[in-house]
Amino acid sequence: MTDTPIDRMARATPPHVARRVRGLSDRAIAWLFVAPTIFLLLAINIFPLIWTVRLSFTNFAANRPGREVEWVGLRNYQRILTDDGIWANMQTTAHFLIWTITLQVLIGFTLAWLINRKFRGNDLLTTLIVLPMMLSPAVVGNFWTFLYQPQIGLFNYVVELFTGVPASSFSMLGAGGLAKWSIIIVDTWMWTPFVMLICLAGLRSIPDYIYEAADVDRASKWRQFWTITVPMVLPFLMLAVLFRGIENFKMFDMVVLLTGGGPGNETLLASIDLKREAFEKWRTGYSSAYAIILFVTVFGLASIYVKALNKVKER
Amino acid sequence: MKARYLTATAVGAVLSAAGLTASTASAQSNELTLCWAAWDPANALVELSKDFEAQSGIKMKFEFVPWPNFADRMLNELNSGGQLCDLLIGDSQWIGGGAENGHYIKLNDFFAAESISMDDFAPATVYAYSTWPKGEPNYYALPAMGDANGWFYRKDWFEREDIRAAFMEATGRELGEPQTQKELLEIAQFFQGREIDGQTVYGASIFTERGSEGITMGATGAMYAWGFKYENTPGAYDMEGAVNSPEAVEALEFYKELYKTGTPPGYDNAYMEQSLDAFKSGQVAMAMNWFAFFPGLAADPNVGGDKIDFFVNPAQNQPASTLGGQGISVVSYSDNVEGALDYIKWFAQPDVQKKWWSMGGYSCHVAVLNDPDFVNSAPFAADFLAAMDNVYDFWQEPAYASLLLAMQDRLHTYVVADQGTAQEALDGLIADWTEVFEDEGKL
């Protein structure tokens, strides 16, 4: 007879406890263990979600406790979906999302591919590259505000050095057309190391014998890259894209510190706009509808993406 | 034995808890928390309040929040029924929401019982800081800190012969304090990019901030001077032709020109702090800011003293200044309303008001403002009086935050992001505000 940990625990259970538990089915015990988690999930996630859906059909304002709450049906949704300003914010968010992810994937993968080779100082270089992602977004926002300052900022100075355009003649954060790119540059600077680390993990998971076999088959390095490296790193890369996509869809702190959504509304991401509607204008019903629309969008896109990711993994 | 021991312990615990509660309640009744923005006058109020502590035995605590977060932090506190603040020196625009949402205690009965007369305070400040609905004798605050948006400049540069000669040559007139908005623009453009003592300087630092209220407070300084109005008939919310009048459009175009041709590079999101920084670092010849900062500027070791002077916001079609300042209110959620009312009673006394002014606070009491020595009591005192005679304020409606954010958005898009025209910005603003008032059931 084997003496498993479960057997030992059963023997150690005091008789009065054992008496109470005896009679409960395995299913009941399983529920007993899972119940606290389910309760927390319901209380913290599901209930607020249902409550938000309910509020989205009303004109409730959290700062007007005495005002009569009216049921407005789909009016909040209709107003949001026909509001040009909100569509412009969604476009701004999409622009930010697409460019940051594209740049981070390209640069992150390239860095990972380069750093995967064995050379002196490899570890030190890796540590230095990942430093930006260890900083707080608040610090990064303030730090880059100084870098972008037209009179004293290093960024403008470097641009002047390479292009001859006077440093004080343009403002990255204040000029129409440039501000969108300024936030993309900062996010790319901060989060490319994250993509690089995930890609590096992918690259290091490829067994050497596959490349050795390819060498024996006289496959060129270019062919090895496209038929071995890329397909085997792809699941990792897609995971990185998923993480960055979700993170950047809700990007708030760094952009608020850099531009405050300006100039005008040029960098007003959906998350910043939502916060203003909910906690500055206190249009709780309206902002609930806004939040539900964003939630459905993210959830829908993420579901499609995860299915694609699973298909890639199965290959 | 064991049961008796447990009972005794439980009774002891209950008694100790009761004792603790009693002592906490007692501590609370002997404490008051005053909430305000974190700036120079708040420090003066801490000093002033020591007299109240000595007289009343009540300990004063203070919660000061930096201006950019002040509205967010305090309005969230009020909206959640928070008990952090017993007294709140809230912005003038909050009075409508404070009154209608029950955040502030109505002070009429208290004023009557304590013989505190609103006639003892400057009428403009009573109207702006205390009453809701506007102009009605329903008081929700005592005028605490008079303020308006004014200007200061480098007097030492304005007095230099070489600069004066260059200005005369460029404009055909003497360099001096601008009397109109257009003169102000001319001076700003004259200084823009000029070399002074080997350093490139710029015309003026103005408010362009996007996130809270900056660009609205700055641009309305020009718009009021041109004759901008919110409504054709007060209280009717008839904005067409008032908000987008030809004068308002011209004023907004003026503000954009001032921003584009007379301000330092990169000041595209600048408010109080950035304006002070630009001036103190010797970058600009002129700067706009609230009078509240003027005592500190006058005493600044680098740019204060003989190097600085002040002027009221220049007129254009009419004399006008953007109103700042706040009244002090008792928060209805306070658990020490009596103590808070005692503080207001103490603060309303003429002697305390005089001391308040001497310490750097802007009293609104007529005993201070009508004192014959007042205009000579500080280099900016006369300008302050002139400004307070012609102040204009933003909407003070309960939905003021929605109204303000809409204006921030429209002005910043036109002035800083350089999109659209002034006419489009103001037409769009009317559409935004109409939507807000429709939601409020006022249109």
Interface residues (C-beta under 8 A of the other chain):
Chain A: N59 A62 N63 R64 P65 G66 Y148 Q149 P150 Q151 G153 S168 S169 S171 L173 G174 A175 G176 V256 T259 G260 G261 G262 P263 G264 N265 E266 R276 F279 E280 K281 W282 R283
Chain B: D72 L75 N76 L78 N79 G97 N101 G102 E209 R210 G211 P264 P265 G266 Y267 D268 N269 P398 A399 A401 S402 L405 D409 H412 T413 Y414 V416 A417 D418 Q419 D439
